[in-house]
Amino acid sequence: MTSTDRPAQNRHSRRTEILEARPVQLDGFVEEWPEVGMIAMESPYDPEPSVRVEDGVIVEMDGRERADFDFLDQFIADYAIDVSAAEEAMALDAQEIAARVVDPRVPRQDILHLTRGLTPAKLLDVVESMNVVEIMMAMQKMRARRTPANQAHSTSARDNPVQVAADAAEAALRGFAELETTLGIVRYAPLVAIALQVGGQTGRGGVITQCALEEATELELGMRGITAYAETISVYGTESVFVDGDDTPWSKAFLASAYASRGIKMRFTSGTGSEVQMGNAEGKSMLYLEIRCIQVAKGAGVQGLQNGSISCIGVPGAVPSGIRAVAAENLVASMLDLECASGNDQSFSHSPMRRTARTMPQLLPGTDFVVSGFSGVPNADNMFAGSNWDPEDYDDWNTIQRDLKVDGGLRHVAEKEVLAVRGKAIRALQAVFAGLDLPPITDEEVDAGIYAHGSEDLPERDVLEDLKAAKGVMDRGITGLDLVAALEKGGFRDVAENLLNVLRQRVSGDLLQTSAILDGDFSVRSAINDANDYAGPGTGYRPSGERWEEMKRLRHVLSASNPEQEVE
C-alpha cells in the first residue's frame, strides 16, 4: 500500500457525511449502566421471582421477607396480588405463561386468572421472554376494550381559551374520544377547562375532557363538572421517589376514591424510566420498576393507567431495547385488566422513522388509547412539551390506517366541516363567556380562530383580565350546569344537551367501568359491554362496514371512473 492509497487523516467518506447529517444523529443514546438503573430490561440486579403464602398472607415475595418489604412491596402483596391464585400461577414457567398469553386459542379470562397471581419479578420474566412481535400479538388479545380509541392534547402556548375551544372541536370531529389540556399559567385553568369542555361537545357529543394540574385543583374542577375525567395522578416504582413526591400508594388510592365517589373517570399515570430520571432507581431495570407501578394501580382499584413511558420516553429511548420495554409495559397493564392509555404522547426523536416505529407496537394490535395524547395543536403550542404526533400528521395517520386496515381512532374530515365546527365552537364559547360575565370574545377572535393553525395566528387577549375572571369562576362556584345554562341561553341548545348528557353520566357511574368511553349516542363502551373477544384469525375487532368506508377516505383520492376527479 503506497502513501497515496492511505485515507487522509480525519477525512470521511461522502456516505458517512450523509449519514452524519441524518435527523437520527440528533437523538441521544447512552450505553447501559445497570448499577444506577440505566437499563431498560434484563438487568442483572432485578430480583428473582418467588412467593410464599402463610394463612392467606404473602410473607415473602421476590426474594424479600415481609419484615423487609418497602411500602410498595407491602401494598402490592396486600392489594394487587390475588393470594388464592399466587402459588398456582407462580409455579408455572415464565415462558409457559408467555406462550399462553400469545396463543389466541387461550381465552383472555384464563390469562387474567394467572396474571392476577403473579409478582412483579414474575411478570417481568414473562414479558422479557417475548420479542416485540409476540408482545403485539399478546396485546391484540389482552387489551380490555374491543374497539381502540385515541386521545388528543388541546393546549395553547398563550393559554388562549379561543384556540383551545376551536382545536378541541376539530379534534372531536376528527374522532378523538378524549381531550386533555394543561396550562402554562396554572391560574388560567378554569377558563381553559371551560373552553375544552365547550369545544369538545361542539365537535362531537360524548367526548370527555380533563385538565391536567396539581391534584387539588384538578379534583375540584372534576367535582364541579367542568371536566369529566383525570389521568395525571402519578405513581412511581421506588419508595424513595414516592416519598420525594410526598405521596404513598395509600394516599394515591385515597385520591382515586375521591374521584370515583363523584362518578369521575380516572386513571393513574406512570412511565418507564421515571425513577432513573429522578435519580432513585435503586439499581433495578426500568421495566421492573414500571411493573411495580402497574401493580400499585391495580391494587388501588383504579380503572386504568396511562403508561408507555409518557414524559420519560427519552430515557428508555436512549438505551438498547428501550422501545421494546415500553411496549412490554403497555402489555403488562392490559394483562392486569387495566385500561391502557399507551403513551406515544411525547416527542422523543428527530427521526420520522423512529417516531413511527415507536408507535407501531400500539397502533398495529390496538390499545384502549393508542396515543395519550396526539397533539391537536402545533407542537409549539403543546404545553405537555410536544407530542410524538401533531396536526401536521393527521393525513399521514389516516393514510397508515387505510394502508394497513388498522383503526387508530381518527378519520379524514373535509375542510369545510372543520371550519364550520371551529367557528361554532368559538361562538358557543363566546356565548358562555357573555352569559357568565367573563371577558368578552371579540368577533375578530372568532374569525381568526376559525382559520388559525396556532396561537400566533390569534389576537392576544388581556391576560390580567382573564386571570381575574378565572379566579372569579372558582370564587363564584361556577359548575358544569352553569355552562349548560349559558349555552342554552346563548342559542346553542345542541351543545348544551351534549354537555348535560355527559354530566348525567356522573350519576350513573358507568364511566367508572374499565376502558369506558362515550360514543356519539352517549352510550358507554367499556370492557363490560364492548369486551375484547379476539381469539385468532377472523375474530375480534376489525374495521368494517361504515367505519372501514370512513377510513378509506383521504384528502386526495381519485375517482376510479374519472381519474381527473377527486372523491370527497
C-alpha positions as CSV (number, residue, x, y, z in Angstrom):
1,M,0.0,0.0,0.0
2,T,1.5,3.3,-1.0
3,S,1.2,6.5,0.9
4,T,-1.2,7.9,-1.7
5,D,-3.5,4.9,-1.1
6,R,-4.0,5.7,2.6
7,P,-7.0,7.8,3.6
8,A,-6.1,11.3,4.6
9,Q,-6.2,11.8,8.4
10,N,-9.7,12.9,9.6
11,R,-11.2,12.5,6.1
12,H,-14.6,10.9,5.9
13,S,-16.4,9.3,3.0
14,R,-19.3,11.1,1.4
15,R,-21.6,8.4,2.6
16,T,-20.5,8.9,6.2
17,E,-21.1,12.6,5.8
18,I,-24.6,12.0,4.6
19,L,-25.3,9.6,7.4
20,E,-24.0,12.1,10.0
21,A,-26.4,14.6,8.7
22,R,-29.5,12.4,9.2
23,P,-32.0,13.6,11.8
24,V,-31.5,10.5,13.9
25,Q,-28.0,11.7,14.8
26,L,-29.6,14.5,16.8
27,D,-31.1,11.9,19.2
28,G,-29.4,11.0,22.4
29,F,-28.1,7.4,23.0
30,V,-26.2,6.1,26.0
31,E,-24.7,2.7,26.9
32,E,-26.3,0.6,29.7
33,W,-25.4,1.2,33.3
34,P,-27.3,-1.3,35.3
35,E,-26.0,-0.2,38.7
36,V,-27.9,3.0,38.5
37,G,-30.9,1.6,36.7
38,M,-29.9,2.9,33.2
39,I,-31.1,-0.3,31.6
40,A,-34.5,-0.9,30.1
41,M,-34.9,-4.6,30.9
42,E,-32.9,-7.8,31.7
43,S,-30.9,-6.2,34.4
44,P,-28.6,-8.5,36.5
45,Y,-29.9,-6.7,39.6
46,D,-33.6,-7.4,39.1
47,P,-34.9,-9.9,41.8
48,E,-35.7,-13.5,41.1
49,P,-39.4,-14.4,41.2
50,S,-40.7,-16.0,44.3
51,V,-43.7,-16.1,46.7
52,R,-44.7,-17.7,50.0
53,V,-48.1,-17.5,51.4
54,E,-49.0,-18.3,55.1
55,D,-52.5,-18.1,56.4
56,G,-53.7,-16.2,53.4
57,V,-51.0,-13.5,53.6
58,I,-47.9,-13.1,51.4
59,V,-45.0,-13.3,53.7
60,E,-42.2,-13.5,51.1
61,M,-42.1,-12.0,47.6
62,D,-39.4,-11.9,45.0
63,G,-36.7,-12.9,47.5
64,R,-37.7,-10.4,50.2
65,E,-39.2,-11.3,53.6
66,R,-42.3,-9.4,54.7
67,A,-40.3,-7.7,57.5
68,D,-38.1,-6.2,54.8
69,F,-40.8,-5.1,52.5
70,D,-40.8,-1.4,51.5
71,F,-44.2,0.2,51.2
72,L,-44.6,-0.7,47.5
73,D,-43.9,-4.4,48.3
74,Q,-46.5,-4.3,51.1
75,F,-49.1,-2.5,49.0
76,I,-48.7,-4.9,46.1
77,A,-48.6,-8.0,48.3
78,D,-51.7,-7.0,50.2
79,Y,-53.9,-5.4,47.5
80,A,-52.6,-6.2,44.0
81,I,-52.0,-9.9,44.1
82,D,-54.7,-12.5,44.3
83,V,-53.4,-14.7,47.1
84,S,-55.6,-17.6,46.1
85,A,-54.1,-17.7,42.7
86,A,-50.5,-16.8,43.6
87,E,-48.9,-20.2,44.3
88,E,-50.6,-21.9,41.3
89,A,-49.5,-19.1,38.9
90,M,-46.0,-18.7,40.3
91,A,-45.4,-22.4,39.9
92,L,-45.7,-22.1,36.1
93,D,-42.6,-21.4,34.0
94,A,-42.5,-17.9,32.7
95,Q,-42.2,-19.0,29.1
96,E,-45.2,-21.2,29.5
97,I,-47.2,-18.3,30.8
98,A,-45.9,-16.2,27.9
99,A,-46.9,-18.9,25.4
100,R,-50.4,-18.8,26.8
101,V,-50.6,-15.0,26.6
102,V,-49.6,-15.1,23.0
103,D,-51.7,-18.1,22.0
104,P,-55.0,-16.7,20.6
105,R,-56.7,-20.0,21.5
106,V,-56.2,-19.4,25.2
107,P,-59.1,-17.2,26.4
108,R,-58.2,-13.8,27.8
109,Q,-60.1,-14.6,31.0
110,D,-57.8,-17.7,31.6
111,I,-54.8,-15.4,31.3
112,L,-56.3,-12.9,33.8
113,H,-56.7,-15.8,36.3
114,L,-53.0,-16.4,36.1
115,T,-51.7,-12.8,35.9
116,R,-53.6,-11.6,39.0
117,G,-51.4,-14.1,41.0
118,L,-48.0,-13.0,39.7
119,T,-45.4,-11.0,41.5
120,P,-43.6,-8.1,39.8
121,A,-40.5,-10.2,39.1
122,K,-42.5,-13.0,37.6
123,L,-44.4,-10.6,35.3
124,L,-41.1,-9.2,34.3
125,D,-39.8,-12.7,33.4
126,V,-42.9,-13.3,31.3
127,V,-42.6,-10.2,29.1
128,E,-38.8,-10.5,28.9
129,S,-39.3,-13.8,27.1
130,M,-41.3,-12.2,24.3
131,N,-39.9,-10.4,21.3
132,V,-41.7,-7.3,20.1
133,V,-43.9,-9.1,17.6
134,E,-45.1,-11.5,20.3
135,I,-45.8,-8.5,22.6
136,M,-48.0,-7.1,19.9
137,M,-49.7,-10.5,19.3
138,A,-50.4,-10.6,23.0
139,M,-51.7,-7.0,23.2
140,Q,-54.2,-7.8,20.4
141,K,-55.8,-10.3,22.8
142,M,-55.2,-8.7,26.2
143,R,-56.4,-5.1,25.7
144,A,-59.6,-4.6,27.7
145,R,-61.9,-2.9,25.3
146,R,-62.7,-4.4,21.9
147,T,-62.6,-1.1,20.0
148,P,-59.4,1.0,20.1
149,A,-59.7,4.8,20.6
150,N,-57.5,7.8,20.7
151,Q,-56.9,10.9,22.9
152,A,-55.8,14.4,21.9
153,H,-54.0,17.3,23.6
154,S,-55.6,20.7,23.2
155,T,-53.4,23.4,24.7
156,S,-52.1,26.8,23.9
157,A,-48.7,28.5,24.4
158,R,-50.7,31.6,25.4
159,D,-53.3,29.6,27.4
160,N,-55.8,31.1,24.9
161,P,-59.3,29.7,25.5
162,V,-60.4,30.6,22.0
163,Q,-57.7,28.5,20.5
164,V,-58.4,25.6,22.9
165,A,-62.1,25.6,22.0
166,A,-61.5,25.6,18.3
167,D,-58.9,22.9,18.3
168,A,-60.9,20.8,20.7
169,A,-63.9,20.9,18.4
170,E,-61.8,19.9,15.4
171,A,-60.1,17.1,17.4
172,A,-63.5,15.8,18.4
173,L,-64.8,16.0,14.9
174,R,-61.7,14.0,13.7
175,G,-62.6,11.1,16.0
176,F,-60.8,11.6,19.3
177,A,-62.7,10.1,22.3
178,E,-60.9,12.1,25.0
179,L,-59.4,15.5,25.1
180,E,-56.8,16.8,27.6
181,T,-55.4,20.2,28.3
182,T,-52.8,21.8,30.6
183,L,-51.5,25.3,31.3
184,G,-48.5,27.5,31.1
185,I,-50.1,29.8,33.8
186,V,-52.0,27.5,36.2
187,R,-54.4,30.2,37.2
188,Y,-55.8,30.2,33.7
189,A,-57.1,26.7,34.3
190,P,-60.8,27.4,34.8
191,L,-61.2,29.3,31.5
192,V,-59.2,26.8,29.5
193,A,-61.0,23.9,31.0
194,I,-64.4,25.5,30.2
195,A,-63.1,26.1,26.6
196,L,-62.1,22.5,26.3
197,Q,-65.4,21.3,27.5
198,V,-67.4,23.6,25.2
199,G,-65.2,22.9,22.2
200,G,-65.3,19.1,22.7
201,Q,-69.1,18.9,23.0
202,T,-69.4,21.1,19.9
203,G,-67.2,18.8,17.8
204,R,-68.9,15.6,18.9
205,G,-71.3,14.9,21.8
206,G,-69.8,12.4,24.3
207,V,-66.2,13.4,24.1
208,I,-64.8,13.6,27.7
209,T,-62.3,16.1,28.8
210,Q,-59.7,16.7,31.5
211,C,-57.4,19.5,32.7
212,A,-54.0,18.3,34.0
213,L,-53.0,20.3,37.0
214,E,-51.9,19.8,40.6
215,E,-54.2,17.3,42.2
216,A,-56.4,19.5,44.4
217,T,-57.5,21.9,41.6
218,E,-57.9,19.1,39.1
219,L,-60.2,17.3,41.6
220,E,-62.2,20.4,42.2
221,L,-62.7,21.1,38.5
222,G,-63.9,17.5,38.1
223,M,-66.3,17.7,41.1
224,R,-67.8,20.9,39.6
225,G,-68.4,19.1,36.3
226,I,-66.1,21.4,34.4
227,T,-64.0,18.3,33.5
228,A,-65.1,14.7,33.2
229,Y,-62.0,12.6,33.8
230,A,-58.5,12.7,35.2
231,E,-55.3,10.8,34.5
232,T,-52.3,12.8,35.7
233,I,-52.2,11.0,39.1
234,S,-48.6,9.8,39.1
235,V,-47.2,6.7,40.8
236,Y,-43.6,5.5,41.0
237,G,-41.7,2.3,41.3
238,T,-39.4,3.0,44.3
239,E,-40.3,4.2,47.7
240,S,-37.7,7.0,47.7
241,V,-39.2,8.6,44.6
242,F,-42.7,8.2,46.0
243,V,-41.6,10.0,49.2
244,D,-40.0,12.7,47.2
245,G,-43.4,13.5,45.8
246,D,-44.9,13.5,49.4
247,D,-47.1,10.5,48.5
248,T,-47.6,6.8,49.2
249,P,-49.7,4.2,47.4
250,W,-52.3,4.6,50.1
251,S,-52.6,8.4,49.5
252,K,-53.0,7.8,45.8
253,A,-55.7,5.2,46.4
254,F,-57.5,7.7,48.7
255,L,-57.4,10.3,45.9
256,A,-58.7,7.8,43.4
257,S,-61.6,7.0,45.7
258,A,-62.4,10.8,45.9
259,Y,-62.8,10.9,42.1
260,A,-64.8,7.6,42.0
261,S,-67.2,8.9,44.7
262,R,-68.3,11.6,42.3
263,G,-68.6,9.4,39.2
264,I,-65.4,10.9,37.6
265,K,-63.4,8.6,35.4
266,M,-59.8,8.5,36.4
267,R,-56.6,6.5,35.9
268,F,-53.1,6.7,37.2
269,T,-50.0,7.7,35.2
270,S,-46.6,6.1,35.3
271,G,-43.7,5.8,32.9
272,T,-40.7,3.6,32.3
273,G,-37.6,5.5,33.2
274,S,-39.1,7.9,35.7
275,E,-37.2,6.6,38.6
276,V,-33.8,6.7,37.0
277,Q,-34.6,10.1,35.6
278,M,-35.3,11.2,39.2
279,G,-32.1,9.6,40.5
280,N,-33.6,6.8,42.7
281,A,-33.9,3.7,40.6
282,E,-32.3,1.6,43.3
283,G,-30.3,-0.3,40.7
284,K,-33.3,-2.0,39.1
285,S,-34.3,-2.1,35.5
286,M,-36.8,0.5,34.2
287,L,-39.3,-2.2,33.2
288,Y,-39.2,-3.9,36.6
289,L,-39.9,-0.7,38.4
290,E,-42.7,0.2,35.9
291,I,-44.3,-3.2,36.6
292,R,-44.4,-2.3,40.3
293,C,-46.2,1.0,39.3
294,I,-48.7,-1.0,37.3
295,Q,-49.5,-3.3,40.2
296,V,-49.9,-0.3,42.5
297,A,-52.5,1.0,40.1
298,K,-54.2,-2.4,40.2
299,G,-54.1,-2.6,44.0
300,A,-55.6,0.9,44.3
301,G,-58.6,-0.2,42.3
302,V,-58.4,2.4,39.6
303,Q,-59.8,1.5,36.2
304,G,-56.8,2.2,34.1
305,L,-53.3,3.5,33.7
306,Q,-51.6,6.0,31.3
307,N,-48.3,4.3,30.7
308,G,-45.9,4.0,27.8
309,S,-43.1,6.0,29.4
310,I,-45.0,9.2,28.8
311,S,-42.8,12.2,29.6
312,C,-39.8,10.0,30.4
313,I,-39.6,8.4,26.9
314,G,-36.2,9.9,26.2
315,V,-34.7,7.7,28.9
316,P,-35.7,4.3,27.6
317,G,-35.4,5.6,24.1
318,A,-31.7,6.2,24.7
319,V,-30.8,2.6,25.8
320,P,-30.9,-0.8,24.0
321,S,-34.4,-2.4,23.8
322,G,-36.0,0.6,25.4
323,I,-38.9,0.9,23.0
324,R,-39.5,-2.8,23.3
325,A,-39.7,-2.3,27.1
326,V,-42.3,0.4,26.5
327,A,-44.4,-2.0,24.5
328,A,-44.0,-4.6,27.3
329,E,-45.2,-2.2,30.0
330,N,-48.3,-1.5,27.9
331,L,-48.9,-5.2,27.7
332,V,-48.5,-5.7,31.4
333,A,-51.1,-3.1,32.1
334,S,-53.5,-5.0,29.9
335,M,-52.5,-8.3,31.4
336,L,-53.7,-7.0,34.7
337,D,-57.0,-6.0,33.2
338,L,-56.4,-2.2,33.3
339,E,-57.4,0.3,30.7
340,C,-54.2,1.1,28.9
341,A,-53.6,4.6,27.6
342,S,-50.4,3.7,25.8
343,G,-48.4,6.9,25.5
344,N,-47.0,8.0,22.2
345,D,-47.6,11.4,23.6
346,Q,-44.1,12.8,24.0
347,S,-41.7,13.9,21.2
348,F,-38.6,11.9,21.7
349,S,-36.8,11.7,18.3
350,H,-35.8,13.9,15.4
351,S,-36.2,10.9,13.1
352,P,-39.6,10.4,11.4
353,M,-38.8,6.7,11.1
354,R,-38.2,6.3,14.8
355,R,-41.3,8.3,15.7
356,T,-43.4,6.0,13.5
357,A,-41.6,2.8,14.7
358,R,-42.2,3.8,18.4
359,T,-46.0,3.9,17.7
360,M,-46.4,0.7,15.7
361,P,-46.4,-1.7,18.7
362,Q,-49.5,0.1,19.9
363,L,-51.2,1.1,16.6
364,L,-51.0,-2.3,14.9
365,P,-52.5,-4.5,17.7
366,G,-54.6,-1.7,19.0
367,T,-54.8,-0.4,22.6
368,D,-57.5,1.3,24.6
369,F,-56.0,4.7,23.7
370,V,-53.3,4.3,21.0
371,V,-52.0,7.8,21.7
372,S,-52.5,9.7,25.0
373,G,-52.3,12.2,23.6
374,F,-51.9,13.1,20.0
375,S,-51.3,16.8,19.8
376,G,-54.3,18.5,18.4
377,V,-52.3,21.7,18.2
378,P,-48.9,22.5,16.6
379,N,-46.2,21.2,18.9
380,A,-45.1,24.8,19.5
381,D,-48.4,25.2,21.4
382,N,-48.3,21.9,23.1
383,M,-47.8,22.6,26.8
384,F,-47.1,18.9,27.5
385,A,-43.7,19.6,25.9
386,G,-44.6,18.4,22.4
387,S,-46.2,15.1,21.2
388,N,-44.9,12.3,19.0
389,W,-47.8,13.3,16.7
390,D,-49.4,16.7,15.9
391,P,-51.9,18.1,13.4
392,E,-49.4,18.1,10.6
393,D,-49.5,14.3,10.8
394,Y,-53.3,13.9,10.5
395,D,-53.1,12.9,6.9
396,D,-50.2,10.6,7.4
397,W,-52.0,8.9,10.3
398,N,-55.2,8.4,8.3
399,T,-53.2,7.0,5.4
400,I,-51.4,4.5,7.6
401,Q,-54.8,3.4,8.9
402,R,-56.0,2.9,5.3
403,D,-52.8,1.2,4.2
404,L,-52.8,-1.4,6.9
405,K,-56.5,-1.5,7.8
406,V,-55.9,-0.8,11.4
407,D,-58.0,1.5,13.5
408,G,-56.2,4.3,15.2
409,G,-59.4,6.2,16.0
410,L,-59.2,9.0,13.5
411,R,-60.9,10.0,10.3
412,H,-60.4,12.4,7.5
413,V,-62.7,15.5,7.6
414,A,-63.3,17.9,4.7
415,E,-62.0,21.5,5.4
416,K,-65.5,23.0,5.1
417,E,-66.6,20.8,8.0
418,V,-63.5,21.7,10.0
419,L,-64.0,25.4,9.5
420,A,-67.7,25.2,10.4
421,V,-67.2,23.3,13.7
422,R,-64.3,25.6,14.7
423,G,-66.5,28.6,14.2
424,K,-69.4,27.1,16.0
425,A,-67.2,26.2,19.0
426,I,-65.7,29.7,19.3
427,R,-69.2,31.3,19.1
428,A,-70.5,28.9,21.7
429,L,-67.6,29.8,24.0
430,Q,-68.4,33.5,23.2
431,A,-71.9,32.9,24.4
432,V,-70.7,31.2,27.6
433,F,-68.3,33.9,28.4
434,A,-71.1,36.5,27.9
435,G,-73.6,34.5,29.9
436,L,-71.1,34.1,32.8
437,D,-69.9,37.7,32.7
438,L,-66.4,36.7,31.7
439,P,-64.0,38.9,29.5
440,P,-65.6,39.1,26.0
441,I,-64.5,37.1,23.0
442,T,-64.5,39.5,20.0
443,D,-65.7,38.8,16.5
444,E,-62.1,39.4,15.4
445,E,-61.1,36.5,17.6
446,V,-63.9,34.3,16.2
447,D,-62.7,34.9,12.6
448,A,-59.0,34.4,13.4
449,G,-59.7,31.2,15.4
450,I,-61.6,29.6,12.6
451,Y,-58.6,29.8,10.3
452,A,-55.8,29.6,12.8
453,H,-53.1,26.9,12.9
454,G,-51.5,28.0,16.2
455,S,-51.6,30.7,18.9
456,E,-49.5,33.1,16.8
457,D,-52.5,33.4,14.4
458,L,-54.8,34.7,17.1
459,P,-55.1,38.2,18.6
460,E,-53.6,38.5,22.1
461,R,-56.1,38.6,25.0
462,D,-55.9,40.7,28.1
463,V,-54.2,38.3,30.3
464,L,-54.7,40.2,33.5
465,E,-58.5,40.4,33.0
466,D,-58.6,36.7,32.0
467,L,-56.8,35.8,35.2
468,K,-59.2,37.8,37.3
469,A,-62.1,36.1,35.6
470,A,-60.6,32.7,36.1
471,K,-60.3,33.3,39.8
472,G,-63.9,34.5,39.8
473,V,-65.0,31.2,38.2
474,M,-63.6,29.4,41.3
475,D,-64.8,32.0,43.8
476,R,-68.3,32.1,42.4
477,G,-68.7,28.3,42.5
478,I,-69.5,28.0,38.7
479,T,-70.3,24.4,37.7
480,G,-70.9,22.4,34.6
481,L,-74.7,23.2,35.0
482,D,-73.9,26.9,34.7
483,L,-72.1,26.2,31.4
484,V,-75.2,24.3,30.2
485,A,-77.5,27.2,31.1
486,A,-75.2,29.7,29.4
487,L,-75.1,27.6,26.2
488,E,-78.9,27.2,26.2
489,K,-79.4,31.0,26.8
490,G,-76.9,31.8,24.1
491,G,-78.7,29.7,21.4
492,F,-76.5,26.6,21.5
493,R,-79.1,24.1,22.6
494,D,-77.5,21.1,21.0
495,V,-74.1,21.8,22.7
496,A,-75.9,22.4,26.0
497,E,-77.7,19.0,25.6
498,N,-74.4,17.3,24.8
499,L,-72.8,18.7,27.9
500,L,-75.8,17.8,30.1
501,N,-75.7,14.2,28.8
502,V,-72.0,14.0,29.8
503,L,-72.9,15.3,33.3
504,R,-75.7,12.8,33.6
505,Q,-73.0,10.0,33.3
506,R,-71.7,11.2,36.6
507,V,-74.9,10.0,38.2
508,S,-74.9,6.6,36.5
509,G,-71.3,5.9,37.3
510,D,-70.9,3.9,34.1
511,L,-67.8,5.9,33.2
512,L,-66.1,4.1,36.1
513,Q,-66.1,0.9,34.1
514,T,-62.7,-0.3,32.8
515,S,-61.8,1.4,29.5
516,A,-65.0,3.4,29.4
517,I,-65.6,5.9,26.6
518,L,-68.8,7.5,25.3
519,D,-70.0,7.1,21.7
520,G,-71.9,9.7,19.8
521,D,-75.2,8.4,21.3
522,F,-73.8,8.8,24.8
523,S,-73.7,5.1,25.3
524,V,-70.8,3.8,27.3
525,R,-68.4,1.5,25.6
526,S,-66.2,-0.4,28.0
527,A,-64.7,-3.7,28.9
528,I,-68.1,-4.7,30.2
529,N,-70.3,-4.2,27.1
530,D,-67.5,-4.0,24.4
531,A,-65.2,-6.6,25.8
532,N,-62.2,-7.7,23.7
533,D,-63.2,-11.0,22.0
534,Y,-60.1,-11.7,20.0
535,A,-59.5,-15.4,19.6
536,G,-57.4,-15.7,16.4
537,P,-57.8,-15.0,12.7
538,G,-61.3,-13.9,11.8
539,T,-62.2,-12.8,15.3
540,G,-62.1,-9.7,17.4
541,Y,-62.3,-6.1,16.3
542,R,-61.6,-5.4,12.6
543,P,-62.6,-2.2,10.8
544,S,-65.7,-3.0,8.7
545,G,-68.9,-1.5,7.4
546,E,-69.3,2.2,7.8
547,R,-66.1,2.6,9.8
548,W,-64.0,1.0,7.1
549,E,-65.7,3.1,4.4
550,E,-64.8,6.1,6.6
551,M,-61.2,5.0,6.9
552,K,-60.9,4.7,3.1
553,R,-61.4,8.4,2.6
554,L,-58.3,10.6,2.4
555,R,-57.7,14.2,1.3
556,H,-56.8,13.3,-2.3
557,V,-58.4,10.1,-3.6
558,L,-59.1,9.8,-7.4
559,S,-62.3,8.5,-8.8
560,A,-62.0,5.1,-10.4
561,S,-64.3,6.1,-13.2
562,N,-62.9,9.6,-13.7
563,P,-59.2,9.8,-12.7
564,E,-59.2,13.6,-13.1
565,Q,-61.8,13.9,-10.3
566,E,-61.1,13.6,-6.6
567,V,-63.6,11.8,-4.4
568,E,-64.8,13.7,-1.3
